[in-house]
Each structure stands twice: as structure tokens, then as C-alpha cells.
């Protein structure tokens, strides 16, 4: 079965065996390695699943980047601090224009307030947009007239990575080839042939992956237990249909 923690471990092992450097997004921005992988995690909900990812990475001596939304289903003070204590980067998964219904001034105030709140728990130097696929507002539009650098932020993946050079692999839509069901989690990276996690593992084992890759995981999708695994499968497939036919075509 795909999207299990067992398979996630196999993926990490294949990447480790391929002699990549694992960098947080912050470290990649400051000093990118020639052969590097950034393990990014969008903590949309079920933060305990993200903690499980963080603990597995710690076992392997790896560090990743975890982005928390400022909503109850994502934000958990103890888990945020625990993940940082394990040596991982923590950032803010902002969605301010969605929550403030397109009001830029309220959105900026909301961004600053949530960023300060997160910084009371852990250091924060990077941010990442939450796609909010069912909303008509794209929170990245905040930065058309303002700069996140004014808030002490050094990077946002959708603006600060050259995806013509860095392969972008995301499990958005609970699939690795989800372009047709993804509303905003898209970049200018080259197309890739990977449909399943096993496809990526096979490419790693064959030495066919490029030198620099950013992975985006949504850890709520990954589970070894049958009930939550099936629940996520059914709900995400339904959501993909809605996004594909009612939202993706209109963006």
C-alpha cells in the first residue's frame, strides 16, 4: 500500500543510499548543497502525524521543515516545540487572505500576529503558503504589494526556489502526479513520471533522480493503520473530483 509510514521509511532509506544531503529549507536557502533534498511538510491537520514523521527522520539523522497553520486542527504548542527540539525547522503555513476574506490589511495584521505567536514558541525564518483550494483567494497575493522580508522572513518556497533547477515532488491530492487536481500547489518544475512512492524509490535506486529535489509531504495522508488510511483515501479521492471539475479549471 502507498502512503504508509513503512513505505515512507523505504523512501528515506533509498534517498540516503543515493548520497543526498538533507537540508532544511532555511539551510538550503543559505547554502544549497550540490546534491540536496529538502523534506518539507505542510501540517494541514493531524499534527501528531507530523510528529511521527519528525521522529522517524530523527532516527535516520535527518532534518526537515514543518509548516503549521494557525488553526486548531494544525496548531499544537507541545508538538511544535517537540518537533523543533528534534532538530527540525518550523515555519508558518499562512493562509491570511483566505481567513480574512481577501482583505489585505486584515490579512497582513493576521500574518504578523500569527507569526509573532509562533515565534514565542520556536525560531521562525521561513514561511509557506497554504493552498486553501476551495477558496477564491490566493494568500501569496499579499506579497504583490508587501514583502515578507519586512517581517524577518528569509524565504517562501514558491518565490525563493528556482524550480527549473530543483525538482518539485508533492503528495498533494494523495498522489505524486496530482497536477490535474491541484489548485495552487504548482511550480514551474519539469514534468516527472512518478505516480507512486514506489516509482520514486525505484528511480532513486537506479540513480535516476536529479541532484536537487524538494519533497512536500502532507503527513495526515500517511498512516499504517487501516481505518485512518482508508478514510483519507476515500475523502481525498472525493475532494480531488471536486477540485478538478469545480476549481482547477477556473484558476
VEXDREN-2710 file (C-alpha; in Angstrom, 1 decimal):
% VEXDREN-2710
k/r/px/py/pz
1/UNK/0.0/0.0/0.0
2/UNK/1.2/3.5/-0.8
3/UNK/1.2/6.4/1.8
4/UNK/2.1/4.3/4.8
5/UNK/4.9/5.0/7.3
6/UNK/6.5/1.7/6.3
7/UNK/6.8/2.9/2.8
8/UNK/8.0/6.3/3.9
9/UNK/10.9/4.7/5.7
10/UNK/11.8/2.8/2.5
11/UNK/11.7/6.1/0.6
12/UNK/14.1/7.8/3.1
13/UNK/16.4/4.8/3.0
14/UNK/16.6/4.9/-0.8
15/UNK/17.4/8.6/-0.7
16/UNK/20.0/8.2/2.0
17/UNK/21.6/5.4/-0.1
18/UNK/21.7/7.8/-3.0
19/UNK/24.1/10.0/-1.1
20/UNK/22.0/13.2/-0.9
21/UNK/22.5/15.9/1.7
22/UNK/19.3/16.6/3.6
23/UNK/18.8/20.3/4.3
24/UNK/16.0/22.3/5.9
25/UNK/14.6/24.9/3.6
26/UNK/16.4/27.6/5.7
27/UNK/19.7/25.8/5.3
28/UNK/19.1/25.3/1.5
29/UNK/18.5/29.0/1.1
30/UNK/21.6/30.0/2.9
31/UNK/24.0/27.4/1.5
32/UNK/22.5/24.9/-1.0
33/UNK/24.4/21.7/-1.4
34/UNK/25.1/20.5/-4.9
35/UNK/23.2/17.3/-4.2
36/UNK/20.4/18.1/-1.8
37/UNK/17.0/17.1/-0.7
38/UNK/14.6/19.4/1.2
39/UNK/11.9/17.5/3.1
40/UNK/9.1/20.0/3.5
41/UNK/5.9/19.1/5.5
42/UNK/2.7/21.1/5.3
43/UNK/0.9/20.4/8.6
44/UNK/-2.6/21.0/7.4
45/UNK/-4.2/18.8/10.1
46/UNK/-3.5/15.9/12.5
47/UNK/-0.2/17.3/13.9
48/UNK/0.6/14.0/15.6
49/UNK/1.2/12.5/12.2
50/UNK/3.8/15.2/11.5
51/UNK/5.4/14.4/14.9
52/UNK/5.7/10.8/13.7
53/UNK/7.4/11.9/10.6
54/UNK/9.8/14.1/12.6
55/UNK/10.7/11.2/15.0
56/UNK/11.4/8.9/12.0
57/UNK/13.6/11.4/10.4
58/UNK/15.4/11.8/13.8
59/UNK/16.1/8.1/13.8
60/UNK/17.8/8.4/10.5
61/UNK/19.7/11.6/11.5
62/UNK/17.8/13.8/9.1
63/UNK/16.2/17.2/9.4
64/UNK/13.1/18.5/7.7
65/UNK/10.9/21.7/7.6
66/UNK/7.5/21.7/9.2
67/UNK/4.9/24.4/8.4
68/UNK/2.0/24.9/10.8
69/UNK/-1.3/26.6/10.1
70/UNK/-2.7/29.0/12.7
71/UNK/-5.9/26.9/13.1
72/UNK/-6.9/24.4/15.8
73/UNK/-6.6/21.3/13.5
74/UNK/-2.9/22.1/12.9
75/UNK/-1.5/24.2/15.7
76/UNK/-0.3/22.3/18.8
77/UNK/2.1/24.1/21.1
78/UNK/3.7/21.0/22.5
79/UNK/4.1/19.3/19.1
80/UNK/5.5/22.4/17.6
81/UNK/8.1/22.7/20.3
82/UNK/8.8/18.9/20.3
83/UNK/9.5/18.9/16.5
84/UNK/11.8/21.9/16.9
85/UNK/13.6/20.1/19.8
86/UNK/14.2/17.1/17.5
87/UNK/16.3/19.4/15.3
88/UNK/13.8/20.3/12.6
89/UNK/12.9/23.7/11.2
90/UNK/9.4/25.1/12.0
91/UNK/7.7/27.7/9.8
92/UNK/4.4/29.4/9.4
93/UNK/1.9/27.9/6.9
94/UNK/0.0/31.1/6.2
95/UNK/-3.5/31.5/4.7
96/UNK/-4.3/35.0/5.7
97/UNK/-6.1/36.2/2.6
98/UNK/-8.4/33.2/2.9
99/UNK/-9.2/33.6/6.6
100/UNK/-9.6/37.4/6.2
101/UNK/-11.7/37.0/3.0
102/UNK/-9.4/39.0/0.7
103/UNK/-8.9/42.0/3.0
104/UNK/-5.2/42.8/2.6
105/UNK/-4.9/45.0/5.6
106/UNK/-6.6/42.5/7.9
107/UNK/-4.6/39.7/6.2
108/UNK/-1.2/41.4/6.9
109/UNK/-2.2/42.1/10.5
110/UNK/-3.3/38.4/10.9
111/UNK/0.0/37.3/9.3
112/UNK/2.1/39.4/11.8
113/UNK/0.0/38.3/14.8
114/UNK/0.3/34.6/14.0
115/UNK/4.0/34.9/13.1
116/UNK/4.7/36.5/16.5
117/UNK/2.6/33.9/18.3
118/UNK/4.7/31.1/16.6
119/UNK/7.9/32.9/17.4
120/UNK/7.1/32.8/21.1
121/UNK/7.4/29.0/20.8
122/UNK/10.2/28.5/18.3
123/UNK/12.5/30.5/16.0
124/UNK/10.9/31.1/12.6
125/UNK/12.7/32.3/9.5
126/UNK/10.7/30.8/6.6
127/UNK/7.0/30.6/5.6
128/UNK/5.0/28.7/3.1
129/UNK/1.6/29.3/1.6
130/UNK/-1.4/27.1/2.4
131/UNK/-3.2/26.5/-0.8
132/UNK/-6.8/26.7/0.6
133/UNK/-8.1/25.1/-2.7
134/UNK/-11.7/25.8/-2.0
135/UNK/-11.1/29.5/-1.6
136/UNK/-11.0/32.1/-4.3
137/UNK/-8.2/33.9/-2.5
138/UNK/-4.5/33.1/-3.0
139/UNK/-2.6/34.2/0.1
140/UNK/0.6/34.7/-1.9
141/UNK/-1.0/37.8/-3.4
142/UNK/-0.1/39.5/-0.1
143/UNK/3.4/39.8/-1.4
144/UNK/2.5/41.6/-4.6
145/UNK/2.4/44.9/-2.6
146/UNK/4.3/43.9/0.6
147/UNK/7.5/42.0/1.4
148/UNK/7.7/39.1/3.9
149/UNK/11.3/40.1/4.4
150/UNK/10.0/43.1/6.4
151/UNK/8.8/40.5/8.9
152/UNK/12.2/38.9/9.3
153/UNK/11.4/36.1/6.9
154/UNK/14.2/34.9/4.5
155/UNK/12.2/32.7/2.2
156/UNK/9.0/31.3/0.9
157/UNK/9.4/28.2/-1.4
158/UNK/7.0/29.4/-4.1
159/UNK/9.1/32.6/-4.5
160/UNK/12.6/31.7/-3.5
161/UNK/13.4/28.4/-5.2
162/UNK/14.3/28.1/-8.9
163/UNK/12.1/25.1/-9.8
164/UNK/13.6/25.0/-13.2
165/UNK/16.6/23.6/-11.4
166/UNK/15.0/21.9/-8.4
167/UNK/12.6/19.0/-9.0
168/UNK/9.4/19.5/-7.0
169/UNK/7.6/16.4/-5.8
170/UNK/4.4/16.8/-3.8
171/UNK/1.8/14.4/-2.4
172/UNK/-1.0/16.9/-2.9
173/UNK/-4.2/15.1/-3.7
174/UNK/-2.7/11.9/-2.2
175/UNK/-0.8/11.2/-5.3
176/UNK/2.6/12.3/-6.8
177/UNK/1.2/13.2/-10.2
178/UNK/-1.6/15.5/-8.9
179/UNK/-1.2/18.4/-11.3
180/UNK/-4.8/18.0/-12.6
181/UNK/-6.3/18.1/-9.1
182/UNK/-4.0/20.7/-7.5
183/UNK/-5.3/24.2/-7.5
184/UNK/-2.3/26.2/-6.2
185/UNK/0.4/23.7/-5.2
186/UNK/2.1/24.0/-8.6
187/UNK/5.5/25.3/-9.7
188/UNK/7.5/25.6/-12.9
189/UNK/9.4/22.4/-12.3
190/UNK/9.8/19.9/-15.2
191/UNK/7.2/17.1/-15.5
192/UNK/8.2/13.8/-13.9
193/UNK/7.0/10.2/-14.5
194/UNK/6.2/9.3/-10.9
195/UNK/2.8/8.2/-9.9
196/UNK/3.5/6.2/-6.7
197/UNK/6.1/6.4/-3.9
198/UNK/7.5/3.1/-5.2
199/UNK/8.2/4.8/-8.6
200/UNK/10.3/7.4/-6.7
201/UNK/12.1/4.7/-4.7
202/UNK/12.8/2.8/-7.9
203/UNK/14.2/5.9/-9.6
204/UNK/16.4/6.6/-6.5
205/UNK/17.7/3.1/-6.5
206/UNK/18.5/3.3/-10.2
207/UNK/20.3/6.7/-9.8
208/UNK/17.8/8.4/-12.0
209/UNK/16.7/11.3/-9.7
210/UNK/18.1/14.8/-10.2
211/UNK/20.7/16.5/-8.0
212/UNK/18.3/18.8/-6.1
213/UNK/14.7/17.9/-5.0
214/UNK/12.1/19.5/-2.7
215/UNK/9.6/17.0/-1.4
216/UNK/6.3/18.3/0.1
217/UNK/4.5/15.8/2.4
218/UNK/1.1/16.2/4.0
219/UNK/1.7/13.8/6.9
220/UNK/-2.0/13.4/7.6
221/UNK/-2.2/11.3/4.4
222/UNK/0.4/8.7/5.7
223/UNK/-0.7/6.0/8.1
224/UNK/0.0/2.4/8.9
225/UNK/-3.5/1.8/10.4
226/UNK/-6.2/0.6/8.1
227/UNK/-9.1/2.8/9.3
228/UNK/-7.4/6.3/9.0
229/UNK/-5.7/5.1/5.8
230/UNK/-9.0/4.2/4.2
231/UNK/-10.7/7.3/5.5
232/UNK/-8.0/9.5/3.9
233/UNK/-8.1/7.6/0.7
234/UNK/-11.9/8.0/0.3
235/UNK/-12.1/11.6/1.4
236/UNK/-9.2/12.7/-0.7
237/UNK/-10.4/11.0/-3.8
238/UNK/-13.8/12.7/-3.4
239/UNK/-12.0/16.0/-2.8
240/UNK/-9.9/15.5/-6.0
241/UNK/-13.0/15.2/-8.1
242/UNK/-14.5/18.4/-6.7
243/UNK/-11.2/20.3/-7.2
244/UNK/-10.7/19.0/-10.7
245/UNK/-14.2/19.9/-12.0
246/UNK/-15.1/23.0/-10.0
247/UNK/-11.8/24.7/-9.1
248/UNK/-8.8/23.7/-11.1
249/UNK/-10.4/24.7/-14.5
250/UNK/-11.2/28.2/-13.2
251/UNK/-7.8/29.1/-12.0
END
